[in-house]
Structures are given as C-alpha cells and as structure tokens.
Amino acid sequence: MEAQKSLKSVFAGSIGIITLFAIVGQFILSAHTSKLDRIDYIIQFFSYFTILSNVMVMLCCFFTICWSKSRMGLFFTRPETITAVTLYILIVGIIYNTILRFLSHPQGLSMVVDELLHVLAPVSFFLFWWRFLDKGTIRWSHIFYWLIFPLVYLFYTLWHGSFSGFYPYPFVNVSELGMDRVILNSFGVTLVFIVIGTLLIVLGKWQNKRRSQRIK
C-alpha cells in the first residue's frame, strides 16, 4: 500500500513538473513574439483551452502530493474532478493531433513545449487516471457537470472575440466562418466531449468490476 502511494506521488509529481515547465515555457516563448501589451497578452494566453486544461492537470497533480486535505486539495483530488480534467486534456490531444497539428510547424524549444502540452500531458495524465484513480464514485450524471466548463469557455471565447477580434482556434473564428458555422463546429466538438466522457465512465466501471472480481 505504501509503495502504491509513493508511486502515485512520484507519477503525479512528474506530470505536475512537466506541465508547469510546458506552461511557463510556452508563456515565455510566446511573449517574445507577441506585440500585445502585458495585460492583453496574459488574457490572450489564458484564453487557450490547451493552457487552461494543462493548468488543471498541474493543479490536480500538485494537490495529489501536497495540501490534499485543504479545500482546494479536496476539490482537485476528487475522482469526479480528476476524470473531468482527464476528459479535457484528452480533448486537447485529440483536437490538436487530428486538426491543428498541420496548421503550424514549431521548431526547437517551441516544438518541445508543443509536444509536452498536446501529447505528453494528455497521455501521461490518462495513464495516471487509469492506474491510480478510484473510480467507484463516478456516475453517469457527472458527464453533464463535466460539460459546464467547456460550454462556459465557448461562451467566453465568443464574447471576448466579439470585441477583441481574437479567436484562439480556427473552428470558432466567427470573423472568418460566420456564427452559423461556428455553432455547428461547436456542436460537433460538444459531441466529442460527450463521446470521450462516456468512454471514460465505461472504462472506469469496467475497471472497477474487474478489481471487484479479483478481490472475490
């Protein structure tokens, strides 16, 4: 049992350090090429779903190894919260590697940071979820709560873009696609969230069933 806890802490700590490095690295690298003032740059940087999802991964990991009994710690270490964050970071990996990867070709350190944010973070956090999380409290109804953050993010993106002209992803760019197409694209992405969230619940229930059978 102690060995399991130690391994969980090491795994969580490693993911937390990697995501922290990637987020800070991306912030610094992007700042060098940005022509925005400081406040606008910070707002724009944290307007990416990728960055917000990686921040949540980092928080889940760090609260797993320290301050887990604090109010924030109890929230970020709940199985429902960790599964929601797993869903978000998996969506980041899926959307990037199927749609966005071919739109830019970063080089050098930018490429390394890009891979950490969009590949290593999704894969490693899914493995953490699969290997260490007790999924017995996860219910089908949770998927509706998991959709709240992406929907709030969508409304924020459309609202912010309406006066700033900045849309972080091409499939929500109202200026180029029009609102009707963006709504259609958003509906499609929402379906992907529902499908992946459903798969996570199915996998969790299947894993719990197997573990119960082994105990018997």
C-alpha positions in Angstrom: 0.0 0.0 0.0 2.8 2.5 0.9 4.7 1.5 -2.3 1.5 2.3 -4.3 1.1 5.7 -2.6 4.8 6.5 -3.2 4.5 5.5 -6.9 1.3 7.6 -7.2 3.1 10.6 -5.7 6.1 10.2 -8.0 3.9 9.9 -11.1 1.7 12.9 -10.1 4.8 15.0 -9.3 6.5 14.2 -12.6 3.4 15.1 -14.6 3.0 18.3 -12.5 6.6 19.4 -13.1 6.3 18.6 -16.8 3.1 20.6 -17.3 4.5 23.5 -15.2 7.6 23.6 -17.4 5.5 23.5 -20.6 3.1 26.2 -19.5 5.9 28.6 -18.3 7.9 27.7 -21.4 5.0 28.5 -23.7 4.3 31.7 -21.9 7.9 32.9 -22.3 8.3 31.8 -25.9 5.0 33.4 -27.0 5.8 36.6 -25.1 8.9 37.1 -27.3 6.9 37.2 -30.5 3.8 39.0 -29.1 3.2 42.6 -29.9 0.4 43.0 -27.3 0.7 44.9 -24.1 1.3 42.9 -20.9 -2.4 42.6 -19.7 -3.7 41.8 -23.2 -1.1 39.2 -23.7 -1.9 37.5 -20.4 -5.6 37.5 -21.2 -4.9 36.1 -24.6 -2.5 33.4 -23.3 -5.1 32.1 -20.8 -7.8 32.2 -23.5 -6.5 28.9 -24.9 -8.3 25.7 -23.8 -5.0 23.9 -24.1 -3.4 26.2 -21.4 -6.4 26.1 -19.1 -6.5 22.3 -19.3 -2.8 21.9 -18.6 -3.1 24.2 -15.6 -5.9 22.0 -14.3 -3.7 18.9 -14.8 -0.9 20.6 -12.9 -3.2 21.5 -10.0 -4.6 18.0 -9.8 -1.1 16.6 -9.7 0.4 19.0 -7.2 -2.7 18.7 -4.8 -2.3 15.0 -5.0 1.1 15.1 -3.4 0.7 18.1 -1.1 -2.2 20.0 0.6 -4.6 17.3 -0.4 -6.7 18.0 2.7 -7.1 21.7 2.0 -10.4 22.9 0.5 -8.8 23.3 -2.9 -6.9 20.0 -2.5 -10.1 18.1 -1.7 -11.7 19.5 -4.8 -8.8 18.8 -7.2 -8.3 15.3 -5.9 -11.9 14.2 -6.2 -12.3 11.3 -8.7 -15.0 13.3 -10.5 -12.7 16.3 -10.8 -9.7 14.3 -12.0 -11.9 12.4 -14.5 -13.2 15.8 -15.8 -9.7 17.1 -16.2 -8.7 13.8 -17.9 -11.6 14.4 -20.4 -10.4 18.0 -21.0 -6.8 17.2 -21.6 -7.7 14.2 -23.8 -9.8 16.5 -26.0 -6.8 18.8 -26.2 -4.7 16.0 -27.5 -7.4 14.7 -29.9 -8.3 18.1 -31.4 -4.7 19.1 -31.8 -3.4 15.9 -33.3 -6.3 15.5 -35.7 -7.0 19.1 -36.8 -4.5 21.7 -35.5 -1.1 20.0 -35.8 -0.9 20.5 -39.5 -1.6 24.3 -39.3 1.8 25.2 -37.8 5.3 23.8 -37.6 7.1 24.9 -34.5 10.8 24.4 -34.3 13.4 23.9 -31.5 12.2 24.5 -27.9 8.8 25.6 -29.2 8.3 22.2 -30.7 9.3 20.5 -27.4 6.9 22.6 -25.4 4.2 22.0 -28.1 4.6 18.2 -27.7 4.6 18.4 -23.9 1.3 20.4 -23.9 -0.5 18.4 -26.6 0.9 14.9 -26.4 2.8 14.0 -23.2 0.3 15.8 -20.9 -2.8 14.0 -22.3 -1.1 10.6 -22.5 0.6 10.7 -19.0 -2.5 12.1 -17.2 -4.7 9.5 -18.8 -2.3 6.8 -17.5 -2.4 8.4 -14.1 -6.2 8.3 -14.2 -6.2 4.7 -15.3 -3.6 3.4 -12.9 -4.2 5.3 -9.7 -7.7 6.7 -9.5 -10.5 5.0 -7.5 -13.4 5.4 -10.0 -16.1 3.9 -7.7 -17.8 7.3 -7.1 -18.1 8.2 -10.8 -21.7 8.3 -12.1 -23.3 8.8 -15.5 -24.8 12.1 -14.3 -21.3 13.5 -13.9 -20.9 13.9 -17.6 -23.4 16.8 -17.6 -21.3 18.6 -15.0 -18.2 18.0 -16.9 -19.7 19.9 -19.9 -20.1 23.1 -17.9 -16.5 24.3 -18.2 -16.2 23.7 -22.0 -19.6 25.5 -22.5 -18.6 28.4 -20.3 -15.2 28.5 -22.2 -17.1 28.6 -25.5 -19.3 31.5 -24.4 -16.3 33.4 -23.1 -14.4 32.8 -26.3 -17.3 34.1 -28.5 -17.9 37.1 -26.2 -14.2 38.0 -25.9 -13.7 37.6 -29.7 -16.7 39.8 -30.5 -14.8 42.9 -29.3 -11.1 41.8 -29.4 -11.2 40.0 -32.8 -9.1 37.2 -31.2 -10.3 33.6 -31.5 -7.8 31.0 -30.2 -8.9 28.3 -32.6 -9.9 28.4 -36.3 -13.1 26.4 -35.9 -14.5 29.1 -33.5 -13.4 32.1 -35.6 -16.7 33.9 -36.2 -14.9 36.6 -38.3 -13.9 34.1 -40.9 -16.5 31.4 -40.6 -19.6 33.2 -39.5 -21.7 32.4 -36.4 -23.8 29.6 -38.1 -20.7 27.6 -39.0 -19.1 28.2 -35.5 -22.2 27.0 -33.8 -22.2 23.8 -36.0 -18.5 23.3 -35.2 -19.1 23.8 -31.5 -21.9 21.3 -31.6 -19.6 18.7 -33.2 -16.9 19.3 -30.5 -19.5 19.0 -27.8 -20.4 15.6 -29.2 -16.8 14.6 -29.0 -16.7 15.7 -25.3 -19.8 13.5 -24.7 -18.4 10.5 -26.5 -15.0 10.7 -24.7 -16.6 11.3 -21.4 -18.9 8.3 -21.9 -15.9 6.1 -22.8 -14.1 7.2 -19.6 -17.2 6.3 -17.5 -17.4 2.9 -19.3 -13.7 2.2 -18.8 -14.0 3.2 -15.1 -16.9 0.9 -14.5 -15.3 -1.9 -16.3 -12.1 -1.5 -14.3 -14.0 -1.4 -11.0 -15.8 -4.6 -12.0 -12.5 -6.3 -12.7 -11.0 -5.2 -9.5 -14.0 -6.4 -7.5 -13.8 -9.8 -9.2 -10.2 -10.1 -8.3 -10.9 -9.4 -4.7 -13.6 -12.1 -4.6 
